[in-house]
Amino acid sequence: MLAAALLLPLAPAPGRADPALDLGRRVFLDLAEPRCGLCHALAEAGTTGQVGPALDGLKPDAARVKAAVVNGIGVMPAFEDLTPEQVEAVAHYVATVAGRGR
């Protein structure tokens, strides 16, 4: 049982920030061009976009978000100006907060 617990990723301790989550939120709100919230509604981010799917209802996993950000999908462009770290962070952010509200 202890060995299995050692394999689980560590969650941030209460009161400590998750740097990847913080970066992902910044990418979602400010760094991606066009900004993600222009098209996507996401309660935690306070966005109400109506062009793309509402992420709270979709609740995509990180792999799905990453694929959409890297490759584009439908009218959504590929975000070629984001760094790999920014892509991973925004995928982590959306997968973590979608459906959880504010």
N, C-alpha and C positions, 0 to 999 in steps of 0.2 A: 504494500500500500504506500509506503514512504517513497519507494522508487518511482511509482506512478506520479506522485505529487511533485517530485523533482522535475518531471518532464513537462509539466504544465507551465505556460508562460506566466510570468509574474505580472499581476495587475498592479497599477500604481497604488501606493498606500493612501488611505483616506487623507484628504487635505493636500496631496501632492499632485501636481499637474502631470498630464501625459503629453510630452513634447510633440509627439507625432499627431495627436488629436488636435493640439493647438495649431500646429502648422497646417493640418488638413482644413481646419475651419478658416484660416487665413487664405488658403488657396481657394476654397469654395466662395468666400465672400469678396476677396480683393485681388488675388494674384492671377487667377485664370482670366483670360480675355477671349471671348466675352465671359463675364462673370457667371458662374453656375446658377446663382439665384435669379438671374434674369429669366431663365426658362424653367427652373425647377423649384417647386415648393418644398421647403424643408423647415418644419416647425422650430427645431433647435436653433437654426440659423436665422429665423425670422423672415424667411423669403416666401414669396407667393407667386413665383413664376407659373405660367400656365401653358407654355409651349411644349415642354417636355413632361414626362411623367412626374407625378407627385411622389417624391422619394419616400415619404412616410408610409404611404400605402404599398409601394413596391417593395420596400425593405430589401434592397439588393445586397448581396454579399460583396466583400472587397474585391474578389476576382472579377465579378460582373462590372463593378464600377471602373476598375482599372482597365478592362477591355474596352469599355465605352470611351474612356478618356484618351486612351492611346490610339484607338482605331477610328473613333467616331462611330455614330450609329444613326441612321435616318438623317434628319436635318442637323443633328449635333456634329460639329466638326471634331477632328482629332486635335488635341491640344499639344502641338509639337513644341511649343516654347516652354512647357513645364519640364523641370528636371525629374529624373527618376525618383528622387526623394520626395518631391512635391506630389507626383502621381501616386506613390505609395501612401503618402499621408492623407490625401483627399479621399482615396479609396477606403482607408482605415476609418477616417472621420465619418463618411456617409454610412458605411456598414455599421458603425458603432451607434450612431445617433438616430438613424432613420426609424421612425415609429415610436420613438421614446418621448417626443414632444419637448417642451421647455421645462 
